[in-house]
Amino acid sequence: MDGLTRLFQGTSKEKGVKFLTKYYNIDINETYAIGDDYNDIEMLKYVKHGIAMGQAPDKVKEICEYVTGDFNQEGVVQAMKYYELI
């Protein structure tokens, strides 16, 4: 196992978001995450605004407050416009 693998062993996207919100003192109510697969579920549940891409499995879509278009439909841009972030 190389050093980089050891560094990130046992981490998750949820833990990454927790670290960043604490480090930058970001209110959880101001957090958004976009996911498209099962490995995003913990992160999407943790943030205030979980967003599923259109191509995501139904299980991912069910836990999100918003489902956007898929990658080919510029789903990320659609979501950012929906939340008036751009």
MODELLER restraints for C-alpha pairs under 7 A, 6 or more apart:
rsr = mdl.restraints
at = mdl.atoms
rsr.add(forms.Gaussian(group=physical.xy_distance, feature=features.Distance(at['CA:13:A'], at['CA:40:A']), mean=6.95, stdev=0.5))
rsr.add(forms.Gaussian(group=physical.xy_distance, feature=features.Distance(at['CA:13:A'], at['CA:43:A']), mean=5.58, stdev=0.5))
rsr.add(forms.Gaussian(group=physical.xy_distance, feature=features.Distance(at['CA:14:A'], at['CA:42:A']), mean=5.71, stdev=0.5))
rsr.add(forms.Gaussian(group=physical.xy_distance, feature=features.Distance(at['CA:14:A'], at['CA:43:A']), mean=4.08, stdev=0.5))
rsr.add(forms.Gaussian(group=physical.xy_distance, feature=features.Distance(at['CA:14:A'], at['CA:46:A']), mean=6.59, stdev=0.5))
rsr.add(forms.Gaussian(group=physical.xy_distance, feature=features.Distance(at['CA:21:A'], at['CA:27:A']), mean=6.95, stdev=0.5))
rsr.add(forms.Gaussian(group=physical.xy_distance, feature=features.Distance(at['CA:28:A'], at['CA:47:A']), mean=6.49, stdev=0.5))
rsr.add(forms.Gaussian(group=physical.xy_distance, feature=features.Distance(at['CA:28:A'], at['CA:48:A']), mean=6.18, stdev=0.5))
rsr.add(forms.Gaussian(group=physical.xy_distance, feature=features.Distance(at['CA:29:A'], at['CA:48:A']), mean=5.28, stdev=0.5))
rsr.add(forms.Gaussian(group=physical.xy_distance, feature=features.Distance(at['CA:30:A'], at['CA:48:A']), mean=6.86, stdev=0.5))
rsr.add(forms.Gaussian(group=physical.xy_distance, feature=features.Distance(at['CA:31:A'], at['CA:47:A']), mean=5.34, stdev=0.5))
rsr.add(forms.Gaussian(group=physical.xy_distance, feature=features.Distance(at['CA:31:A'], at['CA:48:A']), mean=5.46, stdev=0.5))
rsr.add(forms.Gaussian(group=physical.xy_distance, feature=features.Distance(at['CA:31:A'], at['CA:49:A']), mean=6.21, stdev=0.5))
rsr.add(forms.Gaussian(group=physical.xy_distance, feature=features.Distance(at['CA:32:A'], at['CA:47:A']), mean=5.87, stdev=0.5))
rsr.add(forms.Gaussian(group=physical.xy_distance, feature=features.Distance(at['CA:32:A'], at['CA:48:A']), mean=6.29, stdev=0.5))
rsr.add(forms.Gaussian(group=physical.xy_distance, feature=features.Distance(at['CA:32:A'], at['CA:49:A']), mean=4.68, stdev=0.5))
rsr.add(forms.Gaussian(group=physical.xy_distance, feature=features.Distance(at['CA:32:A'], at['CA:50:A']), mean=5.95, stdev=0.5))
rsr.add(forms.Gaussian(group=physical.xy_distance, feature=features.Distance(at['CA:33:A'], at['CA:44:A']), mean=5.98, stdev=0.5))
rsr.add(forms.Gaussian(group=physical.xy_distance, feature=features.Distance(at['CA:33:A'], at['CA:47:A']), mean=6.60, stdev=0.5))
rsr.add(forms.Gaussian(group=physical.xy_distance, feature=features.Distance(at['CA:33:A'], at['CA:49:A']), mean=6.53, stdev=0.5))
rsr.add(forms.Gaussian(group=physical.xy_distance, feature=features.Distance(at['CA:33:A'], at['CA:50:A']), mean=5.29, stdev=0.5))
rsr.add(forms.Gaussian(group=physical.xy_distance, feature=features.Distance(at['CA:33:A'], at['CA:51:A']), mean=5.98, stdev=0.5))
rsr.add(forms.Gaussian(group=physical.xy_distance, feature=features.Distance(at['CA:34:A'], at['CA:50:A']), mean=6.28, stdev=0.5))
rsr.add(forms.Gaussian(group=physical.xy_distance, feature=features.Distance(at['CA:34:A'], at['CA:51:A']), mean=4.64, stdev=0.5))
rsr.add(forms.Gaussian(group=physical.xy_distance, feature=features.Distance(at['CA:34:A'], at['CA:52:A']), mean=5.67, stdev=0.5))
rsr.add(forms.Gaussian(group=physical.xy_distance, feature=features.Distance(at['CA:34:A'], at['CA:53:A']), mean=6.78, stdev=0.5))
rsr.add(forms.Gaussian(group=physical.xy_distance, feature=features.Distance(at['CA:35:A'], at['CA:51:A']), mean=6.38, stdev=0.5))
rsr.add(forms.Gaussian(group=physical.xy_distance, feature=features.Distance(at['CA:35:A'], at['CA:52:A']), mean=5.14, stdev=0.5))
rsr.add(forms.Gaussian(group=physical.xy_distance, feature=features.Distance(at['CA:35:A'], at['CA:53:A']), mean=6.04, stdev=0.5))
rsr.add(forms.Gaussian(group=physical.xy_distance, feature=features.Distance(at['CA:36:A'], at['CA:52:A']), mean=5.75, stdev=0.5))
rsr.add(forms.Gaussian(group=physical.xy_distance, feature=features.Distance(at['CA:36:A'], at['CA:53:A']), mean=5.15, stdev=0.5))
rsr.add(forms.Gaussian(group=physical.xy_distance, feature=features.Distance(at['CA:36:A'], at['CA:55:A']), mean=6.52, stdev=0.5))
rsr.add(forms.Gaussian(group=physical.xy_distance, feature=features.Distance(at['CA:36:A'], at['CA:56:A']), mean=4.26, stdev=0.5))
rsr.add(forms.Gaussian(group=physical.xy_distance, feature=features.Distance(at['CA:37:A'], at['CA:56:A']), mean=5.54, stdev=0.5))
rsr.add(forms.Gaussian(group=physical.xy_distance, feature=features.Distance(at['CA:37:A'], at['CA:57:A']), mean=6.42, stdev=0.5))
rsr.add(forms.Gaussian(group=physical.xy_distance, feature=features.Distance(at['CA:37:A'], at['CA:60:A']), mean=6.54, stdev=0.5))
rsr.add(forms.Gaussian(group=physical.xy_distance, feature=features.Distance(at['CA:38:A'], at['CA:60:A']), mean=6.41, stdev=0.5))
rsr.add(forms.Gaussian(group=physical.xy_distance, feature=features.Distance(at['CA:41:A'], at['CA:60:A']), mean=6.24, stdev=0.5))
rsr.add(forms.Gaussian(group=physical.xy_distance, feature=features.Distance(at['CA:44:A'], at['CA:50:A']), mean=4.61, stdev=0.5))
rsr.add(forms.Gaussian(group=physical.xy_distance, feature=features.Distance(at['CA:44:A'], at['CA:64:A']), mean=6.81, stdev=0.5))
rsr.add(forms.Gaussian(group=physical.xy_distance, feature=features.Distance(at['CA:45:A'], at['CA:63:A']), mean=6.86, stdev=0.5))
rsr.add(forms.Gaussian(group=physical.xy_distance, feature=features.Distance(at['CA:49:A'], at['CA:65:A']), mean=6.50, stdev=0.5))
rsr.add(forms.Gaussian(group=physical.xy_distance, feature=features.Distance(at['CA:50:A'], at['CA:64:A']), mean=4.74, stdev=0.5))
rsr.add(forms.Gaussian(group=physical.xy_distance, feature=features.Distance(at['CA:50:A'], at['CA:65:A']), mean=5.77, stdev=0.5))
rsr.add(forms.Gaussian(group=physical.xy_distance, feature=features.Distance(at['CA:50:A'], at['CA:66:A']), mean=6.78, stdev=0.5))
rsr.add(forms.Gaussian(group=physical.xy_distance, feature=features.Distance(at['CA:51:A'], at['CA:64:A']), mean=5.35, stdev=0.5))
rsr.add(forms.Gaussian(group=physical.xy_distance, feature=features.Distance(at['CA:51:A'], at['CA:65:A']), mean=6.28, stdev=0.5))
rsr.add(forms.Gaussian(group=physical.xy_distance, feature=features.Distance(at['CA:51:A'], at['CA:66:A']), mean=4.96, stdev=0.5))
rsr.add(forms.Gaussian(group=physical.xy_distance, feature=features.Distance(at['CA:51:A'], at['CA:67:A']), mean=5.66, stdev=0.5))
rsr.add(forms.Gaussian(group=physical.xy_distance, feature=features.Distance(at['CA:51:A'], at['CA:68:A']), mean=7.00, stdev=0.5))
rsr.add(forms.Gaussian(group=physical.xy_distance, feature=features.Distance(at['CA:52:A'], at['CA:60:A']), mean=6.51, stdev=0.5))
rsr.add(forms.Gaussian(group=physical.xy_distance, feature=features.Distance(at['CA:52:A'], at['CA:61:A']), mean=5.38, stdev=0.5))
rsr.add(forms.Gaussian(group=physical.xy_distance, feature=features.Distance(at['CA:52:A'], at['CA:64:A']), mean=6.08, stdev=0.5))
rsr.add(forms.Gaussian(group=physical.xy_distance, feature=features.Distance(at['CA:52:A'], at['CA:66:A']), mean=6.40, stdev=0.5))
rsr.add(forms.Gaussian(group=physical.xy_distance, feature=features.Distance(at['CA:52:A'], at['CA:67:A']), mean=4.71, stdev=0.5))
rsr.add(forms.Gaussian(group=physical.xy_distance, feature=features.Distance(at['CA:52:A'], at['CA:68:A']), mean=6.20, stdev=0.5))
rsr.add(forms.Gaussian(group=physical.xy_distance, feature=features.Distance(at['CA:53:A'], at['CA:67:A']), mean=5.91, stdev=0.5))
rsr.add(forms.Gaussian(group=physical.xy_distance, feature=features.Distance(at['CA:53:A'], at['CA:68:A']), mean=5.21, stdev=0.5))
rsr.add(forms.Gaussian(group=physical.xy_distance, feature=features.Distance(at['CA:53:A'], at['CA:69:A']), mean=5.86, stdev=0.5))
rsr.add(forms.Gaussian(group=physical.xy_distance, feature=features.Distance(at['CA:53:A'], at['CA:70:A']), mean=5.23, stdev=0.5))
rsr.add(forms.Gaussian(group=physical.xy_distance, feature=features.Distance(at['CA:53:A'], at['CA:75:A']), mean=6.29, stdev=0.5))
rsr.add(forms.Gaussian(group=physical.xy_distance, feature=features.Distance(at['CA:54:A'], at['CA:67:A']), mean=6.17, stdev=0.5))
rsr.add(forms.Gaussian(group=physical.xy_distance, feature=features.Distance(at['CA:54:A'], at['CA:68:A']), mean=5.44, stdev=0.5))
rsr.add(forms.Gaussian(group=physical.xy_distance, feature=features.Distance(at['CA:54:A'], at['CA:69:A']), mean=4.49, stdev=0.5))
rsr.add(forms.Gaussian(group=physical.xy_distance, feature=features.Distance(at['CA:54:A'], at['CA:70:A']), mean=4.03, stdev=0.5))
rsr.add(forms.Gaussian(group=physical.xy_distance, feature=features.Distance(at['CA:55:A'], at['CA:70:A']), mean=5.26, stdev=0.5))
rsr.add(forms.Gaussian(group=physical.xy_distance, feature=features.Distance(at['CA:61:A'], at['CA:67:A']), mean=6.36, stdev=0.5))
rsr.add(forms.Gaussian(group=physical.xy_distance, feature=features.Distance(at['CA:68:A'], at['CA:75:A']), mean=5.21, stdev=0.5))
rsr.add(forms.Gaussian(group=physical.xy_distance, feature=features.Distance(at['CA:68:A'], at['CA:78:A']), mean=6.41, stdev=0.5))
rsr.add(forms.Gaussian(group=physical.xy_distance, feature=features.Distance(at['CA:68:A'], at['CA:79:A']), mean=5.77, stdev=0.5))
rsr.add(forms.Gaussian(group=physical.xy_distance, feature=features.Distance(at['CA:69:A'], at['CA:75:A']), mean=4.11, stdev=0.5))
rsr.add(forms.Gaussian(group=physical.xy_distance, feature=features.Distance(at['CA:69:A'], at['CA:78:A']), mean=6.94, stdev=0.5))
rsr.add(forms.Gaussian(group=physical.xy_distance, feature=features.Distance(at['CA:80:A'], at['CA:86:A']), mean=5.85, stdev=0.5))
